[in-house]
């Protein structure tokens, strides 16, 4: 007796995101990671009479970006792509400049982080525009978080 063939469940299908979305998402993941690293560096290296305020502000930024690193990377895996195994590969995917070296003035640290966040927001909006509905929801939440961090840093600089 032969068993009837079962139709594959939708969960058995290997998910594949469009190549445009995947390449934009990879660049966003790499830049988010670099921005995380730079904000953490500023958290560690900031000095001055307002140390506690800026130390805490940079911590808020790097905590949030680190949290998003995992969520964005899981989206890449769910789209069927592998996450890069080496830091060199992540750095190669990044567009942001790895230019935190020598930045010791706290106002310049905030301005640099603000600029990085604005770039992440623009990139996030680019992914959002090409994403499927599930990814769109995740990226929408990401953009909202990054926008809030932008506002906090801009207000600290007195730009608002
Ligand atoms: Fe710390």
Backbone and ligand atoms as CSV (ligand in chain L), in Angstrom:
chain,resi,resn,atom,element,x,y,z
A,1,UNK,N,N,0.838,-1.196,0.000
A,1,UNK,CA,C,0.000,0.000,0.000
A,1,UNK,C,C,0.875,1.248,0.000
A,2,UNK,N,N,0.589,2.133,-0.880
A,2,UNK,CA,C,1.377,3.378,-0.920
A,2,UNK,C,C,0.634,4.490,-0.187
A,3,UNK,N,N,1.428,5.245,0.533
A,3,UNK,CA,C,0.871,6.385,1.283
A,3,UNK,C,C,0.650,7.559,0.340
A,4,UNK,N,N,-0.450,8.273,0.529
A,4,UNK,CA,C,-0.654,9.460,-0.317
A,4,UNK,C,C,0.430,10.510,-0.053
A,5,UNK,N,N,0.819,11.134,-1.127
A,5,UNK,CA,C,1.827,12.206,-0.995
A,5,UNK,C,C,1.207,13.394,-0.260
A,6,UNK,N,N,1.934,13.887,0.702
A,6,UNK,CA,C,1.452,15.075,1.419
A,6,UNK,C,C,1.963,16.338,0.744
A,7,UNK,N,N,1.067,17.272,0.616
A,7,UNK,CA,C,1.515,18.567,0.095
A,7,UNK,C,C,2.418,19.215,1.143
A,8,UNK,N,N,3.506,19.840,0.716
A,8,UNK,CA,C,4.388,20.477,1.694
A,8,UNK,C,C,3.667,21.599,2.427
A,9,UNK,N,N,3.925,21.677,3.736
A,9,UNK,CA,C,3.371,22.791,4.501
A,9,UNK,C,C,4.107,24.053,4.100
A,10,UNK,N,N,3.435,25.183,4.265
A,10,UNK,CA,C,4.102,26.428,3.855
A,10,UNK,C,C,5.390,26.644,4.649
A,11,UNK,N,N,5.442,26.122,5.896
A,11,UNK,CA,C,6.638,26.277,6.717
A,11,UNK,C,C,7.816,25.472,6.205
A,12,UNK,N,N,7.569,24.488,5.284
A,12,UNK,CA,C,8.653,23.686,4.734
A,12,UNK,C,C,9.379,24.402,3.605
A,13,UNK,N,N,8.738,25.418,3.093
A,13,UNK,CA,C,9.356,26.152,1.974
A,13,UNK,C,C,10.527,26.979,2.488
A,14,UNK,N,N,11.608,26.935,1.743
A,14,UNK,CA,C,12.746,27.763,2.133
A,14,UNK,C,C,12.436,29.217,1.803
A,15,UNK,N,N,12.403,30.073,2.822
A,15,UNK,CA,C,12.074,31.458,2.539
A,15,UNK,C,C,13.182,32.156,1.764
A,16,UNK,N,N,12.801,32.983,0.845
A,16,UNK,CA,C,13.809,33.770,0.121
A,16,UNK,C,C,13.320,35.204,-0.001
A,17,UNK,N,N,14.106,36.102,0.522
A,17,UNK,CA,C,13.788,37.520,0.395
A,17,UNK,C,C,14.321,38.000,-0.952
A,18,UNK,N,N,13.771,39.098,-1.454
A,18,UNK,CA,C,14.285,39.622,-2.726
A,18,UNK,C,C,15.736,40.068,-2.518
A,19,UNK,N,N,16.518,39.992,-3.605
A,19,UNK,CA,C,17.941,40.327,-3.457
A,19,UNK,C,C,18.132,41.802,-3.109
A,20,UNK,N,N,17.231,42.655,-3.587
A,20,UNK,CA,C,17.336,44.080,-3.243
A,20,UNK,C,C,17.147,44.283,-1.750
A,21,UNK,N,N,16.090,43.657,-1.209
A,21,UNK,CA,C,15.831,43.778,0.222
A,21,UNK,C,C,16.990,43.200,1.019
A,22,UNK,N,N,17.488,42.036,0.596
A,22,UNK,CA,C,18.571,41.380,1.337
A,22,UNK,C,C,19.821,42.247,1.357
A,23,UNK,N,N,20.195,42.817,0.235
A,23,UNK,CA,C,21.427,43.618,0.241
A,23,UNK,C,C,21.246,44.887,1.065
A,24,UNK,N,N,20.060,45.475,1.025
A,24,UNK,CA,C,19.810,46.664,1.856
A,24,UNK,C,C,19.805,46.290,3.342
A,25,UNK,N,N,19.212,45.134,3.653
A,25,UNK,CA,C,19.165,44.701,5.051
A,25,UNK,C,C,20.575,44.392,5.568
A,26,UNK,N,N,21.405,43.766,4.733
A,26,UNK,CA,C,22.781,43.460,5.145
A,26,UNK,C,C,23.559,44.743,5.439
A,27,UNK,N,N,23.399,45.748,4.582
A,27,UNK,CA,C,24.097,47.024,4.806
A,27,UNK,C,C,23.601,47.670,6.095
A,28,UNK,N,N,22.284,47.586,6.333
A,28,UNK,CA,C,21.722,48.163,7.560
A,28,UNK,C,C,22.260,47.447,8.791
A,29,UNK,N,N,22.324,46.115,8.746
A,29,UNK,CA,C,22.846,45.332,9.881
A,29,UNK,C,C,24.293,45.737,10.176
A,30,UNK,N,N,25.094,45.844,9.130
A,30,UNK,CA,C,26.510,46.195,9.313
A,30,UNK,C,C,26.643,47.616,9.863
A,31,UNK,N,N,25.873,48.542,9.326
A,31,UNK,CA,C,25.974,49.924,9.793
A,31,UNK,C,C,25.419,50.078,11.207
A,32,UNK,N,N,24.352,49.350,11.502
A,32,UNK,CA,C,23.816,49.371,12.861
A,32,UNK,C,C,24.875,48.855,13.842
A,33,UNK,N,N,25.598,47.808,13.433
A,33,UNK,CA,C,26.645,47.235,14.287
A,33,UNK,C,C,27.782,48.239,14.492
A,34,UNK,N,N,28.192,48.892,13.418
A,34,UNK,CA,C,29.276,49.877,13.527
A,34,UNK,C,C,28.835,51.056,14.402
A,35,UNK,N,N,27.607,51.520,14.215
A,35,UNK,CA,C,27.091,52.627,15.033
A,35,UNK,C,C,27.014,52.213,16.499
A,36,UNK,N,N,26.609,50.950,16.734
A,36,UNK,CA,C,26.607,50.413,18.111
A,36,UNK,C,C,28.014,50.513,18.699
A,37,UNK,N,N,29.007,50.042,17.930
A,37,UNK,CA,C,30.383,49.979,18.428
A,37,UNK,C,C,30.914,51.383,18.735
A,38,UNK,N,N,30.613,52.327,17.837
A,38,UNK,CA,C,31.089,53.690,18.035
A,38,UNK,C,C,30.444,54.322,19.272
A,39,UNK,N,N,29.141,54.112,19.450
A,39,UNK,CA,C,28.455,54.687,20.613
A,39,UNK,C,C,28.998,54.075,21.908
A,40,UNK,N,N,29.333,52.786,21.863
A,40,UNK,CA,C,29.888,52.142,23.064
A,40,UNK,C,C,31.286,52.695,23.356
A,41,UNK,N,N,32.032,52.942,22.290
A,41,UNK,CA,C,33.364,53.540,22.451
A,41,UNK,C,C,33.263,54.920,23.105
A,42,UNK,N,N,32.282,55.715,22.647
A,42,UNK,CA,C,32.102,57.047,23.237
A,42,UNK,C,C,31.662,56.926,24.705
A,43,UNK,N,N,30.795,55.984,24.998
A,43,UNK,CA,C,30.369,55.734,26.377
A,43,UNK,C,C,31.587,55.489,27.272
A,44,UNK,N,N,32.550,54.735,26.764
A,44,UNK,CA,C,33.728,54.367,27.559
A,44,UNK,C,C,34.749,55.497,27.641
A,45,UNK,N,N,34.861,56.298,26.591
A,45,UNK,CA,C,35.952,57.279,26.528
A,45,UNK,C,C,35.562,58.706,26.881
A,46,UNK,N,N,34.267,58.975,27.047
A,46,UNK,CA,C,33.861,60.360,27.329
A,46,UNK,C,C,34.426,60.801,28.689
A,47,UNK,N,N,34.808,62.068,28.768
A,47,UNK,CA,C,35.315,62.635,30.028
A,47,UNK,C,C,34.712,64.029,30.206
A,48,UNK,N,N,34.927,64.609,31.370
A,48,UNK,CA,C,34.503,65.992,31.599
A,48,UNK,C,C,33.479,66.116,32.704
A,49,UNK,N,N,33.116,67.375,33.018
A,49,UNK,CA,C,32.205,67.618,34.140
A,49,UNK,C,C,30.810,67.018,33.936
A,50,UNK,N,N,30.415,66.814,32.676
A,50,UNK,CA,C,29.095,66.215,32.399
A,50,UNK,C,C,29.219,64.725,32.065
A,51,UNK,N,N,30.294,64.116,32.560
A,51,UNK,CA,C,30.559,62.712,32.268
A,51,UNK,C,C,29.328,61.821,32.488
A,52,UNK,N,N,28.717,61.935,33.652
A,52,UNK,CA,C,27.615,61.017,34.002
A,52,UNK,C,C,26.471,61.116,32.993
A,53,UNK,N,N,26.149,62.338,32.586
A,53,UNK,CA,C,25.044,62.543,31.636
A,53,UNK,C,C,25.360,61.891,30.280
A,54,UNK,N,N,26.561,62.156,29.764
A,54,UNK,CA,C,26.909,61.645,28.432
A,54,UNK,C,C,27.207,60.143,28.454
A,55,UNK,N,N,27.830,59.698,29.522
A,55,UNK,CA,C,28.088,58.259,29.695
A,55,UNK,C,C,26.748,57.497,29.620
A,56,UNK,N,N,25.744,58.044,30.299
A,56,UNK,CA,C,24.421,57.418,30.304
A,56,UNK,C,C,23.713,57.523,28.957
A,57,UNK,N,N,23.865,58.666,28.306
A,57,UNK,CA,C,23.219,58.875,27.006
A,57,UNK,C,C,23.777,57.901,25.957
A,58,UNK,N,N,25.106,57.765,25.928
A,58,UNK,CA,C,25.715,56.833,24.970
A,58,UNK,C,C,25.330,55.386,25.298
A,59,UNK,N,N,25.175,55.095,26.571
A,59,UNK,CA,C,24.752,53.744,26.959
A,59,UNK,C,C,23.346,53.450,26.423
A,60,UNK,N,N,22.477,54.440,26.518
A,60,UNK,CA,C,21.116,54.249,26.001
A,60,UNK,C,C,21.158,53.948,24.496
A,61,UNK,N,N,22.039,54.671,23.778
A,61,UNK,CA,C,22.144,54.460,22.327
A,61,UNK,C,C,22.693,53.065,22.030
A,62,UNK,N,N,23.822,52.707,22.669
A,62,UNK,CA,C,24.431,51.424,22.290
A,62,UNK,C,C,23.583,50.235,22.745
A,63,UNK,N,N,22.898,50.382,23.875
A,63,UNK,CA,C,21.990,49.307,24.322
A,63,UNK,C,C,20.912,49.036,23.274
A,64,UNK,N,N,20.321,50.110,22.788
A,64,UNK,CA,C,19.219,49.973,21.818
A,64,UNK,C,C,19.725,49.395,20.493
A,65,UNK,N,N,20.875,49.891,20.023
A,65,UNK,CA,C,21.402,49.389,18.748
A,65,UNK,C,C,21.852,47.934,18.867
A,66,UNK,N,N,22.368,47.563,20.024
A,66,UNK,CA,C,22.781,46.161,20.240
A,66,UNK,C,C,21.565,45.233,20.220
A,67,UNK,N,N,20.506,45.684,20.871
A,67,UNK,CA,C,19.250,44.916,20.883
A,67,UNK,C,C,18.772,44.706,19.433
A,68,UNK,N,N,18.863,45.755,18.642
A,68,UNK,CA,C,18.397,45.666,17.258
A,68,UNK,C,C,19.324,44.830,16.387
A,69,UNK,N,N,20.585,44.744,16.752
A,69,UNK,CA,C,21.513,43.930,15.959
A,69,UNK,C,C,20.997,42.498,15.842
A,70,UNK,N,N,20.561,41.960,16.955
A,70,UNK,CA,C,20.055,40.582,16.952
A,70,UNK,C,C,18.751,40.463,16.163
A,71,UNK,N,N,17.845,41.394,16.407
A,71,UNK,CA,C,16.535,41.326,15.731
A,71,UNK,C,C,16.682,41.460,14.217
A,72,UNK,N,N,17.498,42.419,13.774
A,72,UNK,CA,C,17.696,42.607,12.327
A,72,UNK,C,C,18.383,41.387,11.711
A,73,UNK,N,N,19.357,40.828,12.435
A,73,UNK,CA,C,20.101,39.675,11.908
A,73,UNK,C,C,19.207,38.436,11.828
A,74,UNK,N,N,18.299,38.287,12.786
A,74,UNK,CA,C,17.339,37.175,12.713
A,74,UNK,C,C,16.414,37.330,11.499
A,75,UNK,N,N,16.117,38.557,11.142
A,75,UNK,CA,C,15.314,38.783,9.934
A,75,UNK,C,C,16.065,38.322,8.684
A,76,UNK,N,N,17.387,38.545,8.684
A,76,UNK,CA,C,18.213,38.090,7.561
A,76,UNK,C,C,18.155,36.569,7.453
A,77,UNK,N,N,18.271,35.878,8.588
A,77,UNK,CA,C,18.220,34.419,8.603
A,77,UNK,C,C,16.848,33.913,8.164
A,78,UNK,N,N,15.807,34.598,8.620
A,78,UNK,CA,C,14.449,34.175,8.242
A,78,UNK,C,C,14.215,34.371,6.744
A,79,UNK,N,N,14.972,35.290,6.146
A,79,UNK,CA,C,14.880,35.497,4.701
A,79,UNK,C,C,15.684,34.472,3.919
A,80,UNK,N,N,16.407,33.588,4.638
A,80,UNK,CA,C,17.129,32.508,3.968
A,80,UNK,C,C,18.624,32.740,3.809
A,81,UNK,N,N,19.118,33.907,4.277
A,81,UNK,CA,C,20.549,34.205,4.136
A,81,UNK,C,C,21.314,33.884,5.408
A,82,UNK,N,N,22.601,33.584,5.247
A,82,UNK,CA,C,23.467,33.359,6.395
A,82,UNK,C,C,23.950,34.704,6.936
A,83,UNK,N,N,24.171,34.738,8.242
A,83,UNK,CA,C,24.788,35.897,8.868
A,83,UNK,C,C,26.303,35.744,8.707
A,84,UNK,N,N,27.028,36.824,8.364
A,84,UNK,CA,C,28.484,36.696,8.179
A,84,UNK,C,C,29.192,36.208,9.448
A,85,UNK,N,N,30.150,35.313,9.251
A,85,UNK,CA,C,30.836,34.692,10.381
A,85,UNK,C,C,32.001,35.516,10.922
A,86,UNK,N,N,32.467,36.494,10.165
A,86,UNK,CA,C,33.647,37.242,10.616
A,86,UNK,C,C,33.358,38.733,10.725
A,87,UNK,N,N,34.092,39.384,11.639
A,87,UNK,CA,C,33.971,40.839,11.776
A,87,UNK,C,C,34.417,41.538,10.500
A,88,UNK,N,N,35.417,40.966,9.841
A,88,UNK,CA,C,35.906,41.556,8.585
A,88,UNK,C,C,34.789,41.597,7.546
A,89,UNK,N,N,33.990,40.552,7.503
A,89,UNK,CA,C,32.881,40.507,6.540
A,89,UNK,C,C,31.824,41.548,6.888
A,90,UNK,N,N,31.571,41.726,8.190
A,90,UNK,CA,C,30.594,42.739,8.614
A,90,UNK,C,C,31.113,44.125,8.235
A,91,UNK,N,N,32.397,44.380,8.516
A,91,UNK,CA,C,32.988,45.688,8.203
A,91,UNK,C,C,32.917,45.964,6.701
A,92,UNK,N,N,33.087,44.916,5.907
A,92,UNK,CA,C,33.058,45.076,4.448
A,92,UNK,C,C,31.657,45.467,3.945
A,93,UNK,N,N,30.624,45.023,4.659
A,93,UNK,CA,C,29.240,45.328,4.258
A,93,UNK,C,C,28.829,46.747,4.673
A,94,UNK,N,N,29.599,47.368,5.597
A,94,UNK,CA,C,29.184,48.650,6.179
A,94,UNK,C,C,29.497,49.831,5.265
A,95,UNK,N,N,28.618,50.817,5.309
A,95,UNK,CA,C,28.833,52.069,4.579
A,95,UNK,C,C,29.283,53.188,5.522
A,96,UNK,N,N,28.885,53.095,6.803
A,96,UNK,CA,C,29.280,54.134,7.762
A,96,UNK,C,C,30.793,54.166,7.891
A,97,UNK,N,N,31.315,55.343,8.209
A,97,UNK,CA,C,32.764,55.467,8.391
A,97,UNK,C,C,33.164,55.010,9.805
A,98,UNK,N,N,34.242,54.256,9.857
A,98,UNK,CA,C,34.795,53.803,11.141
A,98,UNK,C,C,35.771,54.879,11.608
A,99,UNK,N,N,35.219,56.029,12.019
A,99,UNK,CA,C,36.035,57.221,12.200
A,99,UNK,C,C,35.993,57.797,13.617
A,100,UNK,N,N,35.750,56.925,14.610
A,100,UNK,CA,C,35.655,57.422,15.984
A,100,UNK,C,C,37.023,57.701,16.611
A,101,UNK,N,N,38.082,57.158,16.021
A,101,UNK,CA,C,39.414,57.312,16.618
A,101,UNK,C,C,39.771,58.782,16.779
A,102,UNK,N,N,40.199,59.157,17.958
A,102,UNK,CA,C,40.657,60.525,18.204
A,102,UNK,C,C,39.558,61.514,18.545
A,103,UNK,N,N,38.297,61.087,18.507
A,103,UNK,CA,C,37.193,61.993,18.868
A,103,UNK,C,C,37.048,61.940,20.388
A,104,UNK,N,N,37.482,63.015,21.065
A,104,UNK,CA,C,37.451,63.023,22.537
A,104,UNK,C,C,36.548,64.122,23.087
A,105,UNK,N,N,36.182,65.081,22.245
A,105,UNK,CA,C,35.297,66.153,22.686
A,105,UNK,C,C,33.856,65.628,22.725
A,106,UNK,N,N,33.184,65.819,23.868
A,106,UNK,CA,C,31.864,65.192,24.015
A,106,UNK,C,C,30.837,65.734,23.018
A,107,UNK,N,N,30.923,67.013,22.666
A,107,UNK,CA,C,29.986,67.562,21.675
A,107,UNK,C,C,30.206,66.910,20.312
A,108,UNK,N,N,31.465,66.682,19.957
A,108,UNK,CA,C,31.763,66.007,18.683
A,108,UNK,C,C,31.314,64.549,18.718
A,109,UNK,N,N,31.412,63.928,19.887
A,109,UNK,CA,C,30.933,62.540,20.023
A,109,UNK,C,C,29.426,62.474,19.775
A,110,UNK,N,N,28.709,63.417,20.350
A,110,UNK,CA,C,27.241,63.436,20.184
A,110,UNK,C,C,26.882,63.742,18.732
A,111,UNK,N,N,27.578,64.712,18.147
A,111,UNK,CA,C,27.296,65.072,16.743
A,111,UNK,C,C,27.575,63.877,15.828
A,112,UNK,N,N,28.659,63.155,16.085
A,112,UNK,CA,C,29.004,61.990,15.251
A,112,UNK,C,C,27.943,60.897,15.402
A,113,UNK,N,N,27.478,60.687,16.628
A,113,UNK,CA,C,26.460,59.654,16.866
A,113,UNK,C,C,25.141,60.055,16.225
A,114,UNK,N,N,24.828,61.340,16.340
A,114,UNK,CA,C,23.610,61.872,15.719
A,114,UNK,C,C,23.647,61.632,14.206
A,115,UNK,N,N,24.777,61.918,13.605
A,115,UNK,CA,C,24.932,61.724,12.163
A,115,UNK,C,C,24.795,60.237,11.792
A,116,UNK,N,N,25.394,59.360,12.591
A,116,UNK,CA,C,25.261,57.916,12.340
A,116,UNK,C,C,23.793,57.482,12.416
A,117,UNK,N,N,23.089,57.987,13.424
A,117,UNK,CA,C,21.681,57.592,13.598
A,117,UNK,C,C,20.823,58.096,12.433
A,118,UNK,N,N,21.123,59.300,11.957
A,118,UNK,CA,C,20.371,59.825,10.804
A,118,UNK,C,C,20.598,58.936,9.575
A,119,UNK,N,N,21.822,58.449,9.435
A,119,UNK,CA,C,22.139,57.540,8.321
A,119,UNK,C,C,21.389,56.208,8.487
A,120,UNK,N,N,21.354,55.705,9.721
A,120,UNK,CA,C,20.624,54.447,9.973
A,120,UNK,C,C,19.137,54.616,9.663
A,121,UNK,N,N,18.601,55.769,10.029
A,121,UNK,CA,C,17.178,56.024,9.774
A,121,UNK,C,C,16.899,56.033,8.272
A,122,UNK,N,N,17.764,56.707,7.517
A,122,UNK,CA,C,17.585,56.756,6.054
A,122,UNK,C,C,17.693,55.343,5.465
A,123,UNK,N,N,18.656,54.574,5.930
A,123,UNK,CA,C,18.817,53.196,5.436
A,123,UNK,C,C,17.612,52.335,5.818
A,124,UNK,N,N,17.144,52.507,7.053
A,124,UNK,CA,C,15.974,51.749,7.514
A,124,UNK,C,C,14.764,52.049,6.648
A,125,UNK,N,N,14.592,53.315,6.305
A,125,UNK,CA,C,13.467,53.700,5.445
A,125,UNK,C,C,13.622,53.069,4.055
A,126,UNK,N,N,14.872,52.906,3.615
A,126,UNK,CA,C,15.134,52.251,2.330
A,126,UNK,C,C,14.764,50.776,2.354
A,127,UNK,N,N,15.058,50.110,3.465
A,127,UNK,CA,C,14.674,48.696,3.590
A,127,UNK,C,C,13.151,48.585,3.662
A,128,UNK,N,N,12.550,49.464,4.448
A,128,UNK,CA,C,11.096,49.466,4.633
A,128,UNK,C,C,10.379,49.529,3.278
A,129,UNK,N,N,10.922,50.360,2.392
A,129,UNK,CA,C,10.276,50.580,1.089
A,129,UNK,C,C,10.257,49.330,0.219
A,130,UNK,N,N,11.175,48.378,0.469
A,130,UNK,CA,C,11.248,47.187,-0.393
A,130,UNK,C,C,10.815,45.913,0.340
A,131,UNK,N,N,10.486,46.031,1.622
A,131,UNK,CA,C,10.279,44.833,2.452
A,131,UNK,C,C,8.896,44.213,2.280
A,132,UNK,N,N,8.822,42.910,2.592
A,132,UNK,CA,C,7.520,42.244,2.660
A,132,UNK,C,C,6.831,42.702,3.952
A,133,UNK,N,N,5.518,42.425,4.097
A,133,UNK,CA,C,4.785,42.979,5.242
A,133,UNK,C,C,5.379,42.625,6.609
A,134,UNK,N,N,5.888,41.397,6.777
A,134,UNK,CA,C,6.425,41.003,8.091
A,134,UNK,C,C,7.686,41.804,8.417
A,135,UNK,N,N,8.572,41.897,7.435
A,135,UNK,CA,C,9.814,42.661,7.657
A,135,UNK,C,C,9.505,44.147,7.799
A,136,UNK,N,N,8.525,44.603,7.046
A,136,UNK,CA,C,8.119,46.008,7.101
A,136,UNK,C,C,7.755,46.413,8.535
A,137,UNK,N,N,7.044,45.534,9.229
A,137,UNK,CA,C,6.646,45.818,10.612
A,137,UNK,C,C,7.876,45.958,11.510
A,138,UNK,N,N,8.817,45.026,11.361
A,138,UNK,CA,C,10.037,45.053,12.177
A,138,UNK,C,C,10.835,46.324,11.893
A,139,UNK,N,N,10.996,46.631,10.612
A,139,UNK,CA,C,11.796,47.795,10.234
A,139,UNK,C,C,11.098,49.100,10.656
A,140,UNK,N,N,9.788,49.102,10.614
A,140,UNK,CA,C,9.043,50.279,11.086
A,140,UNK,C,C,9.336,50.546,12.558
A,141,UNK,N,N,9.378,49.468,13.363
A,141,UNK,CA,C,9.701,49.614,14.790
A,141,UNK,C,C,11.148,50.078,14.968
A,142,UNK,N,N,12.033,49.530,14.138
A,142,UNK,CA,C,13.447,49.938,14.202
A,142,UNK,C,C,13.571,51.446,13.930
A,143,UNK,N,N,12.930,51.896,12.854
A,143,UNK,CA,C,12.996,53.313,12.483
A,143,UNK,C,C,12.445,54.204,13.604
A,144,UNK,N,N,11.371,53.758,14.245
A,144,UNK,CA,C,10.788,54.554,15.338
A,144,UNK,C,C,11.785,54.680,16.488
A,145,UNK,N,N,12.479,53.586,16.822
A,145,UNK,CA,C,13.471,53.633,17.905
A,145,UNK,C,C,14.647,54.526,17.544
A,146,UNK,N,N,15.137,54.404,16.308
A,146,UNK,CA,C,16.288,55.209,15.883
A,146,UNK,C,C,15.910,56.697,15.837
A,147,UNK,N,N,14.692,56.958,15.374
A,147,UNK,CA,C,14.222,58.350,15.308
A,147,UNK,C,C,14.168,58.974,16.704
A,148,UNK,N,N,13.742,58.187,17.687
A,148,UNK,CA,C,13.672,58.689,19.061
A,148,UNK,C,C,15.076,58.995,19.597
A,149,UNK,N,N,16.026,58.113,19.299
A,149,UNK,CA,C,17.410,58.362,19.721
A,149,UNK,C,C,17.962,59.612,19.039
A,150,UNK,N,N,17.648,59.782,17.749
A,150,UNK,CA,C,18.056,60.993,16.999
A,150,UNK,C,C,17.554,62.243,17.703
A,151,UNK,N,N,16.306,62.197,18.080
A,151,UNK,CA,C,15.694,63.353,18.748
A,151,UNK,C,C,16.416,63.670,20.057
A,152,UNK,N,N,16.709,62.647,20.856
A,152,UNK,CA,C,17.370,62.867,22.140
A,152,UNK,C,C,18.763,63.493,21.947
A,153,UNK,N,N,19.497,63.004,20.965
A,153,UNK,CA,C,20.843,63.522,20.739
A,153,UNK,C,C,20.779,64.928,20.128
A,154,UNK,N,N,19.850,65.141,19.202
A,154,UNK,CA,C,19.694,66.479,18.614
A,154,UNK,C,C,19.313,67.490,19.680
A,155,UNK,N,N,18.418,67.090,20.565
A,155,UNK,CA,C,18.000,68.001,21.654
A,155,UNK,C,C,19.172,68.306,22.578
A,156,UNK,N,N,20.027,67.305,22.789
A,156,UNK,CA,C,21.205,67.513,23.637
A,156,UNK,C,C,22.153,68.523,22.986
A,157,UNK,N,N,22.223,68.448,21.669
A,157,UNK,CA,C,23.080,69.413,20.940
A,157,UNK,C,C,22.409,70.771,20.791
A,158,UNK,N,N,21.117,70.842,21.136
A,158,UNK,CA,C,20.375,72.093,20.996
A,158,UNK,C,C,19.894,72.343,19.591
A,159,UNK,N,N,19.766,71.253,18.785
A,159,UNK,CA,C,19.328,71.393,17.390
A,159,UNK,C,C,17.807,71.400,17.232
A,160,UNK,N,N,17.075,71.048,18.312
A,160,UNK,CA,C,15.613,70.954,18.176
A,160,UNK,C,C,14.934,72.284,18.495
L,1,LIG,FE,FE,29.376,50.927,30.954
